[in-house]
């Protein structure tokens, strides 16, 4: 186990001199009427570290965009779990395709119902069905230069057909406080951890972050998700600060052991 930890340290970086990076603080509403959770996302070059505290554990996700590696850490129990990015992405796509097909089939069945029953059944279906939204989502700019905290952002309504699934406020990447390499790393990290979808095999809905997507330009500094026509959850980037990070922040030290299969207590959040 100790040897494997050292190998992973080589993949993810080792402790060394301080280097410039960026710290994003993201406040997340954990569900309908739920409490706020804060993600702290450190970005330095091609590497990303996300700290996600909860009542019982603080989970850490490490990602290296150049090496193509992702690892989850349980800091309390000193365990780590490697994520097979390609396999996970394939599973997510399969899940979204199945859910989208199911949703299309349900829509056909609803259209066969009497008109007075269609709205109620469609609302019930939309409340529990959101998978595949991002793949079919189209976003339209509906506002400009709106104040979101300290940001000046453009607002987009994002629709799947006629159904609004997101409200997103974005700022251009060049105004985000991130350099080009950090932008690339953050976009890849969000995509590969399943941040473009709601639910699915990658983890709980409360943890999915729509910070970037092909459907809208720039960095999403505020996002509201809709289900059944009402705001269900959301998140906001409260700040992006330039900081100097030690490379060891993005590494696993030798005190960690790899969790046995099926024995890691935390899923992606």
N, C-alpha and C positions, 0 to 999 in steps of 0.2 A: 504493500500500500504506500509506503514512504517513497519508494522509487517512482511509482505512478504519479504521486503528487509532485515530485520534482520535474517529471516530464511535462505535466500540465503547466507548471510554473514557467517552463521554457516556452510553451506555446502562447501563454497569456502575458508574459512579461515578468521581469524580476525587479526587485527593489533597486533604486538608483537615484540619480539627481532629480530635483524637482523640475517639472516641465509644465508649460502653460496648458490649460484646458478650460472647460466650461462646466458649471454646475447649474442644472435645471431643477427647480423645485416645482413639483406638480401636485396640486391638491385635487383629490378624487372624491366624488360622492359615491359611496360604496353601494348604493342601491336606492330604490324608491324610499325616500324619507330616512335613508341611512346616514351614518356618521361619516365625516371626512377621513380619508387616509392620505398620507403624504408619501409620494415617491421622490427620492433624491437621485437624480441621474447625473453621473459624472461622465464627461466625454473628453477624451484626450487622444488626438490623432485618430487611429483606427479602433481604439478601444473604448468600451462603454461599461460602466458599472451602475447598476440600479439597486438602491436599498429600499426595501419595502417592509416597514414595520407593521406588526399586528399586535393583538392583545397577548398572544402566546409566543410568537416567534418573530424575529427579524430575518427576512429572507434577503439574500444578495444574489443578483444575477450578473455574471461576468460574460462579456462578449468581445471577441476580437474579429473585426471585419476582414482583416488580411488573412488571418489563419483560418477563418470560418469555424470558430469554436464557440460554444456556449456552455456555461456551467452554472448550476445552482448551488449555493452554499447555505447551510444551516449553521449560523455562527455559534448558537448555543450548544449544539451537540457536536460541533466540529466535523460535520459530514459534508460531502459534496456529491453531486449527481451530474454526469455529463448528459447533454441533450444532443440527440442525433437530429441536426437541423433539417437535413434533406428529408428524412423519414417523417419528421413531424410536419413539415410543410406539405408533403404528399397526403398525410392523413387529414390535415386541415382542408385541403382542396377537395378530397373525396367526401368529407363531411358536408362541406358547403354545397357540393353538387347534389348530394342526396337530399339535403334539406330544401334546396331550391326546387327540385323536381317534386318533392312532396307538397311544397307550397303551391306550385302551379296546378297540381292535381286537385288540391283542396279548393283553389279558386274556381276551377271548372265545375266542381260539385256545388259550390255556393251559387254560381250563376244559374244552376238548374232549379234553385229554390224559389218559392214565391218572393216577389220584390220586398214585401214587408219583413221577411226574415233574413234577407241577404246582409243588411247593414250590421245586424247583431252578430251573425256568425263571422262576418269579416273582421269585426272588432275583436272578437274572441280569438280568432286565428292570429291576428297581428300582434296581440298581446304576448303570445308565446313564441312567435316565429320571427327571428331576425337574421338567421344564418343566411349567408349568400348576399346580404344587402350591399356590402362594399363592392362586390364584383359587378353588381347591376346598378350601382348608385350613380346618379348624375347630379352635379352640383352647379347651381346658378348664383352668381353674385347679386345680392339684393341690397347691399349697403356698403358705404365707403367711409373710411376715416372715423370709425366708431371707437370710443374709448373702452378698453378692456384693461383694467388696472392701469399700469404704466404704458401699455401698448396703444398704438393707433392701428386698428385692424380693419380689414374688409370682412363683411359678413356674407356667408353663403348658406342657402337652403339646399339641402341634399335630398333628392327624391328617388324612390324606387317606384316607377310608374307615376301614379298620382299621390302616393303616400310619402309624407315627409318623415325621414328617419334620422336626420341630423340637422342641427344648426351649428355652423362652424365659423369662428372668427380667425383669420389668418394674417400673418405678416410675411413679407418676402423673406426668403432665406438670407439674403444679404443684409437684412436688418435684424436678424435673429440673435446676433452675438456669437454665432458659430462660424468657423472657417469652412472651406470647401470639404476638407477631409472629414471634419467632424460632422458636417451635414450628411455626407455619404454614409458614415458609420451609424449615425442615429436613425436614418431612414431604413437602413438594412436591419438594424436591431429591432425596430418596431415591427417591421414586416415579418421577420423570421421568428419572433416570439409570439406571433399571432395577433398583433395589435390592430390589424385591419378588420377583425371580425368580432362578433359578439357571441361568446360561448364557444362550444365546440370542444374538441379533445384537449386543447391547450390550457384550459384553466377556467376559473370563475369569471363571470361577466364583469364583476367589479374591477378586475385587474386589467382589462383590455384598454389600451391607450391608442386613440386615433390621432397621434401627433402628426402623421404624414400619410399621404395616400396619393395615388395617381389621379383621383377624382377631383382634387382641389389643390391649388398652388400654395407653396410656402409652408411655414410652421403653424400648426393649429394651436393658438394660445388659449382658446376656449372652445369646448365642444359640449353640446347638449344632445343626448340621445332620446329618441321618442319611441314609445310603444303605446299602441292603442290610442294615438292622438295626443298623448300627454307626455311631458318630460319625465323620463324614467331615471336617468342618471347623467353624470357629466364630469368634466374635469377642466381645470384651468392651470396654466403655467403662471405662477405668481412671480417668478423671477428667473433670469439667466445671468449668472455672474461669472466673470473671468477669475480663475483661481489657478494656483500652481499645485499640481498633484505629484506625489511620489509614485513611481511605477509600481511599487509594491501594493498600491491600492487596488490594482487590477490583477493581482496574482493570488495564487493559493499557496499558503505556507505549509511546511511539513507537519504541522499539528493536525491537519485534516486527513480524514480517511474517506475512501469511496464507500457510499452506502450500498448495502447489499440490494440486489434486485427486489423492487417492490417494497423497500424498507425506508425510502426517503419520506419524511413526514409532510413535506410541502410540495404542492403543485405550483405551476407558473401562475403568478399573480400580477 
